Amino acid sequence: MSGTADCHTCSVCQQIVIDLSNKSYPQRYVLGTLENLRIEEGNGGCELIRQYSDYSTSSSPRGIELNVGRYRDRRFPPFAHIGDVGRFEDLEDEDVAVISRIYTTKGDPAAKALPLHPPGLDIGSKRAFKVARKWLRSCFYQHTMCPGPHRIRLPTRVIDVSSDPPRLVVTKNEGLTYGRYAALSYCWGGPQVVCTTKETISMHTDSITLNNLPKTLRDAVTTTRGLRLKYLWVDALCIIQDDEADRMRELPCMAQIYNNAYVTISASTATSCHDGFLEPRRLKYKPIRLPAKCPNGKAGSVLLMHDISELRDEPDPIHTRGWTLQEHLLAPRLLMFGPLRMQFSCIARTRHDGGSPIAFGAQQSVFPDIGKSTLFAVKYGGFVSAGRTNKVRLQGLLYRTGLMRLALKMTNETPLLTQMLVQHWADIVTAYTARTLGVLNDRLAAISGIASKLHRPELGDYLAGLYSTYLHVQLLWRRSDQQLLLPRPKEYRAPSWSWAAVDGVISLSINPDDIDRFGASIAVPSILESSIMSASDTDAYSRFTSGTLRVLGYRVYCYKKLERKATGG
């Protein structure tokens, strides 16, 4: 039952019959006054009344009502409000109504009329891993747009989880070149208690004591085994953390490591390596089972589930960390372990283990669309609108066969594709800078993988966070008005005209119409020279030592008004 076997029902709840044959919404069920309902429930403790009492400061003499509504988009489950009679429409007041989702369980007569099932709370169970394996197989073998059956090059080091205990494998030393592996995306949450160093590498290649690993890493081993994969890549264990030469070799490869992985495991809810992510999810309230009338006249039942996580504004911890953005965006198959259930995402599809489709998407804002578009651009060098699945498939076919670029060339619309890629990069920068970094000087390094993978000749040179094509528009970046100004970095990171030269949230909003309008304006400056000096001959995207920009254009004066702070006296 996906963790929903422990449901509540009582004499009060049994009086409410949800009419699934009635297509008109909202449906209204008046339950009576709180005083009478408490007398009727006796000592049984009605869960519905408990929820109402927890969220309502006072009861109406007119009584309590349950209202059932439905979204136009039938992918979303119906919702129910429990509140005072006549006040359920005022959803801005949290004291007015308790919001629940309505689902059916598999095998129930009502499931045919409402084929939307509750979230799989039993994350980490055999059932959940079986679902995940099915998603992965379907993507790997059936999705023509996603990376499929081909030889996947293994990273320098991987963890062999098929052995007991697991051990660190240096692939070159053991003659391993290709194989499927999972990569872990997680929040470190501070220094790692267990990591590979010059001192521990020989010990780790012999064996890694599973019980000594922090819980998130133990859960990653369990998940990799549950997915029936042999190898796992974890940065803390597969990179020698106190070897600067090894770090300089491996860090630029991280984008390729996540891009090549058979699946990326996202420990979405873990704030640190100690939290883990496979614990069964718990709801604040028990699901409530109510009788239901099916369209064919049969009697069935539905579940009311109060899910506060779907209504919260704060994102999961994984979506607040800077490094994890590119780990997610470059993952061809992303398996996220969220607050309620698993969710799977690839170029072609987004799947979720029951529940509402908005449980992850609402937290991540535009993340799902950015993710699909980034993967598409990396693989095909084009841009796709990640809307309907059939539209994505059509555009994928056009790009794979070369017809899209030919059509753009024949219609003189090739510059439009470049404009859209620049706009897409601006969206990524805006989303990325809203996240945090443990080391502020990683500001460019933590996004270098996306920058290198997106880079196309038509985008020009990469200039420490900007591309030289349409550079004049990208120079219009600004600090967010919603954040206090932070001091400039003490160490050189990027030239002052790059957003990477400052810390904090950056707003870089680019519209293709603006590019055309600015390009036709006489007031637009001409870029005479732009150059950048990388700190490494082998990495042109992470660290820089200097930059030059020469511009020819009109000069205008601007004035800055400083407001004097009021003082007492």
Helices and strands as residue ranges (DSSP letters): H 11-14, E 18-19, E 27-32, H 34-41, H 47-55, E 64-69, E 79-84, E 97-103, G 109-111, H 126-142, E 157-160, E 167-170, E 181-185, H 201-206, G 210-212, H 215-226, E 231-233, H 235-238, H 244-250, G 251-253, H 254-260, E 263-266, E 288-293, E 299-305, G 308-310, G 317-320, H 323-329, E 334-337, E 342-345, E 350-352, H 358-364, H 367-380, H 389-401, H 403-410, H 414-433, G 440-442, G 445-447, H 448-454, G 457-459, H 471-474, E 478-479, G 499-501, E 506-507, H 512-519, E 526-534, E 544-552
